[in-house]
Amino acid sequence: MVSKDERKVTSRANVSVGQTTSPAIDGIGEVSHGGVGSTGLVSVIIPVYNCARYLTQAMESIRAQTYPPVEIIVIDDGSTDDTPNLIKKLGDDIIYIRQSNGGPAKARNKGINAATGEFIAFLDADDVWLPSKLKKQIDYLVTHRETGLVYSLTSNFIDGQKAVMEDFPQNARSGRIFDELLSDTIITLSSVVVRTEIARIVGGFDESLLTAEDTNFYLKIAYAHHIGVVPETLLLRRMHTSNLSFRVDVPIGTLDNLDRIAERYPEVHPTRYLPMRNAYKIRGETLIKDYFHKGEYGKARKIYSKLRSLGIVNSTILLYGLIARLPPSAISILRAIWRRRRRIPSHVVDQASVGK
């Protein structure tokens, strides 16, 4: 259930995220911090897992900021590459915390607990900031006291290539956008600066989520606070083969994210709240189609059963759900018939939409 403090930020500066005491650091001991009182100062949190090949560039982009952070906190999530040795070479000013592998949500929560700045900026180890990022976003937060979190536009680029893709999102929005965030993924975590106090009060990142823990974090903040945007590109996000962002179920979150929000805030349960119901329909339809075309029929059936139990079924969801219940051999026959009728080459069938 939501705490009363999520409706109004109080002076609870020392709320610990993820557990009741400050987290232990492997080989170092306890993290201590003096609470949130460093006015205007920014703590940068970088979770890293086997990204030594990119970390130097990310660190250079931090040090190039026109508004320098008060501290850089690197949370090593049990890397097996050269990350520990590289950190030693990157400077004595880095706060290096190593933990056994527990995932990015746990790593970021450990960073939130260790942070001493009034604001927290997140940066993935394979992403790059533009020099004016922190300055423009801190200026925004200082002049918009009602805002809990501010993001910026992002330009994606393919690893090893100089060209960048178009800015994301095309439909950047700000204000009380909880309803919009239920259905639409418009925020990139490496573009975010958040008030430390608010990050702690909402409990940081949900460590039980395997995907979309970042979207869950935004929703918990958007439920009670304004979300701001600096409508220009301040982040370059690297896309590569080991980047989870290529998977459809990462931003969508396998519906688990929506389940957690509905449990936390019962008044927005899909049986009571139309925007949440629409979110299940939109995200659920995307997931069931993606799983089906990948041949992951068991996962497609689970999505169908979930949506059906909530009474959220349209023609596309029904079609994919029913076909996914057939034996794989029968599905192959139906696909072959469908290909012949549509005259679509077999090598592109998995990219087409059965519902069209």
KOLNU-491141 format. One line per 10 residues: number of its first residue (from 0); their letters; for each residue x, y, z of C-alpha. Coordinates in pm, 1 decimal. Example, Ala and Ser with C-alpha at 12.3 -4.5 7.8 and 13.67 -1.06 7.14 Angstrom:
<recs>
0) as) 1230.0,-450.0,780.0 | 1367.0,-106.0,714.0 $
</recs>
This chain:
<recs>
0) mvskderkvt) 0.0,0.0,0.0 | 107.5,357.1,-61.4 | 234.3,553.0,236.0 | 86.7,889.7,322.5 | 426.3,1044.4,256.6 | 388.7,975.1,-115.8 | 111.4,1234.0,-129.1 | 330.1,1495.7,36.3 | 707.9,1489.5,66.9 | 815.3,1533.1,425.6 $
10) sranvsvgqt) 1150.5,1577.4,594.3 | 1229.8,1206.1,599.7 | 1580.6,1253.0,469.3 | 1718.3,921.1,584.1 | 1464.5,677.3,442.0 | 1661.0,368.3,341.4 | 1569.6,205.6,11.8 | 1535.8,-169.6,-18.6 | 1599.6,-247.4,345.8 | 1576.4,-96.9,692.8 $
20) tspaidgige) 1945.4,-25.6,747.9 | 2216.7,119.6,529.4 | 2346.4,-145.8,289.5 | 2671.2,-330.3,352.5 | 2937.6,-292.7,86.1 | 3130.8,-603.2,-9.2 | 3468.3,-574.4,154.8 | 3410.7,-221.1,288.1 | 3136.5,-226.7,551.5 | 2846.2,12.7,603.7 $
30) vshggvgstg) 2752.6,308.7,386.7 | 2686.8,621.5,588.7 | 2537.5,945.8,467.7 | 2439.8,1264.3,638.1 | 2093.9,1284.6,486.0 | 1966.7,1507.8,210.5 | 2089.2,1856.8,284.8 | 2347.5,1932.7,18.4 | 2141.2,2196.1,-159.2 | 2171.0,2191.2,-537.5 $
40) lvsviipvyn) 2430.6,1916.0,-537.0 | 2396.7,1613.5,-761.6 | 2496.3,1253.7,-693.3 | 2554.9,1048.3,-1008.7 | 2476.4,676.5,-983.1 | 2619.9,432.8,-1237.8 | 2531.3,62.9,-1210.8 | 2778.1,-147.4,-1406.5 | 2792.3,-512.4,-1500.2 | 3068.2,-619.5,-1738.7 $
50) caryltqame) 3071.8,-285.4,-1922.1 | 3436.6,-190.6,-1873.8 | 3470.5,-129.5,-2249.0 | 3219.1,155.8,-2227.2 | 3275.3,292.2,-1878.0 | 3557.8,532.2,-1963.4 | 3344.0,718.1,-2217.5 | 3053.8,741.4,-1973.4 | 3286.0,878.6,-1705.4 | 3434.4,1134.6,-1944.3 $
60) siraqtyppv) 3085.0,1263.0,-2020.2 | 3023.9,1314.8,-1647.6 | 3347.1,1505.3,-1599.6 | 3265.1,1723.1,-1899.8 | 2947.2,1855.1,-1733.9 | 2919.3,2232.6,-1702.0 | 2744.7,2166.9,-1368.9 | 2976.0,1911.3,-1202.8 | 2828.1,1655.1,-961.9 | 2922.4,1641.0,-596.4 $
70) eiividdgst) 2997.3,1268.9,-623.3 | 3011.6,980.5,-870.0 | 2890.0,650.3,-725.2 | 2968.7,336.8,-926.3 | 2783.7,22.9,-816.7 | 2960.1,-283.3,-956.5 | 2697.1,-558.8,-981.1 | 2947.2,-844.1,-960.4 | 3133.7,-776.5,-1285.9 | 3374.5,-1044.8,-1405.7 $
80) ddtpnlikkl) 3555.5,-823.0,-1655.8 | 3819.5,-555.3,-1587.5 | 3579.3,-311.5,-1418.4 | 3748.3,-316.3,-1071.0 | 4091.8,-239.1,-1215.1 | 3954.5,22.6,-1452.3 | 3785.0,210.1,-1168.0 | 4122.0,252.6,-996.4 | 4257.3,418.5,-1311.4 | 3958.4,649.7,-1359.0 $
90) gddiiyirqs) 4022.9,859.5,-1050.8 | 4023.7,868.3,-671.3 | 3704.3,1075.9,-664.4 | 3486.6,778.3,-759.9 | 3289.9,609.4,-481.4 | 3317.3,243.4,-578.7 | 3076.6,-6.9,-424.5 | 3089.2,-371.8,-525.3 | 2807.9,-618.1,-462.1 | 2734.5,-974.7,-559.8 $
100) nggpakarnk) 2525.0,-990.5,-875.3 | 2172.0,-883.0,-788.9 | 2052.6,-689.4,-1091.0 | 2038.1,-320.2,-1183.8 | 1746.4,-237.2,-951.2 | 1938.2,-356.5,-645.9 | 2250.4,-174.6,-763.5 | 2066.5,154.3,-812.2 | 1897.6,121.1,-472.3 | 2235.5,80.6,-309.1 $
110) ginaatgefi) 2345.5,397.6,-484.5 | 2033.0,584.5,-370.8 | 2106.7,489.8,-10.6 | 2466.4,607.5,-41.8 | 2391.8,938.9,-215.4 | 2446.8,1267.4,-28.1 | 2329.3,1515.7,-293.1 | 1990.5,1682.8,-303.3 | 1942.0,1534.1,-650.9 | 2029.1,1201.1,-810.0 $
120) afldaddvwl) 2116.5,1151.7,-1177.1 | 2127.9,800.7,-1321.2 | 2364.8,699.7,-1599.0 | 2400.7,351.2,-1746.6 | 2763.0,255.5,-1803.3 | 2718.4,233.0,-2180.9 | 2545.6,570.4,-2227.2 | 2684.7,921.1,-2274.4 | 2566.3,1262.4,-2151.3 | 2599.1,1587.8,-2341.6 $
130) psklkkqidy) 2789.8,1855.5,-2144.6 | 2495.4,2078.3,-2049.1 | 2269.0,1797.5,-1923.2 | 2296.8,1843.4,-1548.1 | 2298.9,2223.7,-1564.4 | 1975.3,2243.2,-1762.9 | 1795.0,1983.1,-1556.4 | 1899.3,2124.9,-1218.6 | 1788.9,2469.2,-1336.4 | 1452.1,2314.2,-1420.3 $
140) lvthretglv) 1411.3,2145.2,-1082.1 | 1513.5,2457.9,-892.1 | 1251.4,2667.7,-1072.2 | 978.8,2398.3,-1069.0 | 950.7,2298.7,-704.6 | 641.9,2087.1,-769.9 | 841.9,1857.8,-999.2 | 978.3,1533.2,-855.6 | 1164.1,1406.1,-1161.9 | 1286.6,1561.1,-1485.9 $
150) ysltsnfidg) 1394.7,1381.8,-1802.6 | 1524.9,1488.4,-2142.3 | 1512.8,1372.6,-2501.1 | 1741.8,1088.4,-2606.2 | 1925.8,1007.0,-2927.7 | 2000.7,638.8,-2982.1 | 2313.3,531.7,-3166.0 | 2438.3,193.6,-3281.3 | 2760.3,84.6,-3114.7 | 3052.0,137.4,-3352.9 $
160) qkavmedfpq) 2864.1,380.7,-3574.7 | 2878.1,760.0,-3567.8 | 2526.8,828.2,-3697.7 | 2252.1,878.1,-3440.6 | 1883.9,796.8,-3477.8 | 1597.3,1041.5,-3437.8 | 1526.4,1192.4,-3098.7 | 1318.3,994.2,-2851.5 | 1045.7,1044.6,-2748.0 | 865.5,1225.2,-3027.0 $
170) narsgrifde) 577.0,1296.2,-2789.9 | 755.9,1427.0,-2480.3 | 512.1,1536.3,-2209.8 | 528.6,1690.0,-1864.0 | 301.3,1762.4,-1569.0 | 74.5,1510.7,-1399.6 | 129.7,1234.9,-1653.6 | 67.2,919.9,-1446.8 | -206.2,804.8,-1688.2 | 15.5,854.7,-1993.3 $
180) llsdtiitls) 306.3,665.4,-1838.5 | 82.4,364.4,-1775.9 | 51.2,303.8,-2150.1 | 345.2,479.3,-2310.3 | 721.0,444.6,-2258.4 | 863.2,794.4,-2302.0 | 1141.1,822.2,-2040.6 | 1495.6,687.5,-2065.6 | 1651.7,631.1,-1723.8 | 1991.8,774.8,-1815.6 $
190) svvvrteiar) 1815.4,1101.9,-1895.9 | 1658.6,1129.9,-1548.8 | 1738.9,1357.6,-1255.3 | 1522.6,1302.1,-945.7 | 1499.4,1459.2,-602.3 | 1680.6,1225.5,-363.9 | 1415.9,1259.4,-94.7 | 1140.0,1151.6,-330.7 | 1342.9,860.0,-468.8 | 1375.6,727.7,-113.2 $
200) ivggfdesll) 1016.2,788.3,-8.6 | 875.8,586.1,-301.4 | 1112.1,301.8,-210.4 | 1351.8,328.6,-501.8 | 1339.2,53.2,-762.5 | 1135.3,-265.0,-724.5 | 1399.7,-537.5,-700.8 | 1143.9,-812.7,-765.5 | 1083.4,-693.2,-1122.5 | 1297.3,-855.1,-1392.4 $
210) taedtnfylk) 1208.1,-585.3,-1645.4 | 1051.7,-236.5,-1649.1 | 1172.1,-155.4,-1297.6 | 1252.8,190.3,-1432.9 | 896.9,246.2,-1559.4 | 768.8,127.7,-1223.0 | 991.4,387.8,-1055.8 | 857.2,668.3,-1275.9 | 498.0,565.7,-1207.4 | 547.6,567.7,-830.7 $
220) iayahhigvv) 678.4,923.0,-855.7 | 420.9,1038.5,-1113.4 | 138.3,914.4,-891.0 | 193.0,1205.5,-652.1 | 426.7,1449.1,-830.4 | 474.0,1645.0,-1148.9 | 713.4,1503.5,-1407.6 | 923.7,1759.8,-1596.3 | 1104.3,1751.5,-1929.1 | 1385.3,1950.2,-2087.1 $
230) petlllrrmh) 1274.2,1915.8,-2451.3 | 1613.5,1874.4,-2611.6 | 1859.5,1591.0,-2658.1 | 2090.9,1564.9,-2356.9 | 2158.5,1189.0,-2370.5 | 2314.5,954.9,-2625.6 | 2199.7,597.2,-2563.4 | 2415.3,320.0,-2702.6 | 2238.5,25.6,-2865.8 | 2429.5,-303.0,-2890.3 $
240) tsnlsfrvdv) 2368.2,-676.8,-2895.0 | 2390.2,-717.5,-2516.8 | 2162.3,-419.7,-2454.2 | 1830.9,-535.0,-2305.6 | 1650.4,-243.2,-2470.6 | 1632.2,-443.0,-2794.1 | 1380.5,-679.8,-2634.7 | 1012.7,-591.0,-2655.1 | 933.2,-724.7,-2308.2 | 1187.1,-495.2,-2142.3 $
250) pigtldnldr) 1005.1,-163.2,-2184.8 | 666.6,-337.5,-2172.2 | 752.1,-528.6,-1855.2 | 554.1,-853.1,-1903.3 | 259.9,-683.9,-1724.8 | 431.3,-739.8,-1388.3 | 500.0,-367.8,-1360.2 | 130.2,-283.4,-1395.3 | 45.7,-555.6,-1143.9 | 277.0,-394.2,-886.5 $
260) iaerypevhp) 128.4,-48.6,-941.7 | -227.1,-183.5,-910.2 | -130.7,-358.3,-585.1 | 34.2,-45.2,-448.2 | -249.3,187.2,-543.1 | -576.6,-13.0,-529.7 | -777.1,280.8,-661.4 | -609.9,240.3,-1002.7 | -680.3,-133.8,-1036.5 | -786.4,-214.2,-1395.2 $
270) trylpmrnay) -1133.4,-313.8,-1277.7 | -1178.9,37.9,-1135.9 | -962.5,271.9,-1342.4 | -1002.0,304.9,-1720.0 | -646.2,434.3,-1797.9 | -502.9,129.3,-1620.1 | -740.8,-98.6,-1807.8 | -628.9,56.4,-2136.1 | -265.6,11.2,-2033.3 | -314.8,-362.3,-1979.7 $
280) kirgetlikd) -483.2,-384.8,-2320.0 | -215.5,-189.4,-2506.6 | 85.5,-350.4,-2343.3 | -75.8,-693.5,-2330.1 | -156.2,-691.5,-2702.0 | 201.7,-592.9,-2784.9 | 339.8,-871.3,-2568.6 | 111.1,-1149.8,-2690.3 | 193.1,-1070.5,-3054.0 | 566.0,-1053.2,-2983.3 $
290) yfhkgeygka) 573.3,-1384.8,-2796.7 | 359.4,-1553.9,-3061.9 | 581.6,-1450.5,-3351.7 | 889.0,-1564.2,-3159.4 | 729.7,-1907.6,-3119.2 | 704.4,-1862.6,-2741.0 | 348.9,-1991.7,-2730.9 | 353.0,-2073.9,-2360.4 | 424.5,-1710.0,-2274.0 | 160.4,-1595.2,-2520.6 $
300) rkiysklrsl) -93.2,-1822.1,-2349.6 | -4.4,-1679.9,-2008.2 | -58.2,-1323.9,-2130.5 | -393.4,-1426.4,-2278.6 | -501.7,-1596.3,-1955.9 | -398.3,-1292.2,-1752.9 | -591.5,-1049.8,-1971.6 | -892.4,-1278.1,-1991.4 | -908.1,-1303.5,-1610.7 | -933.4,-924.4,-1601.0 $
310) givnstilly) -1195.0,-916.0,-1873.9 | -955.9,-730.2,-2104.9 | -986.0,-897.0,-2445.4 | -1017.0,-747.0,-2793.6 | -1025.3,-924.8,-3128.4 | -645.6,-930.8,-3167.2 | -580.5,-1062.5,-2816.7 | -853.6,-1325.2,-2863.2 | -713.8,-1439.2,-3198.4 | -356.6,-1477.6,-3079.6 $
320) gliarlppsa) -463.5,-1631.3,-2749.6 | -678.8,-1898.1,-2910.1 | -425.9,-1988.2,-3181.2 | -146.6,-2010.6,-2920.7 | -349.0,-2283.5,-2745.9 | -323.7,-2511.6,-3051.0 | -47.5,-2772.4,-3091.6 | 266.6,-2626.0,-3255.3 | 212.3,-2845.4,-3562.6 | -136.2,-2701.0,-3611.6 $
330) isilraiwrr) 0.2,-2347.0,-3570.5 | 260.8,-2418.4,-3840.6 | -11.2,-2536.1,-4078.6 | -219.3,-2225.1,-4013.0 | 82.8,-2003.5,-4073.3 | 156.6,-2178.8,-4400.6 | -202.6,-2132.1,-4516.3 | -195.5,-1768.1,-4409.9 | 132.2,-1707.6,-4597.2 | -9.6,-1851.2,-4917.0 $
340) rrripshvvd) -322.6,-1640.0,-4891.4 | -127.1,-1324.5,-4820.6 | 161.1,-1418.2,-5053.4 | 412.6,-1316.8,-4791.5 | 761.7,-1472.2,-4809.9 | 816.0,-1725.1,-4531.1 | 1124.4,-1546.2,-4398.5 | 920.7,-1240.3,-4299.3 | 615.4,-1411.4,-4154.6 | 725.2,-1351.9,-3800.5 $
350) qasvgk) 732.9,-978.2,-3863.1 | 377.4,-963.3,-3989.5 | 58.3,-920.0,-3792.7 | -187.9,-1205.3,-3798.6 | -461.8,-965.9,-3695.4 | -429.6,-743.1,-4002.4 $
</recs>
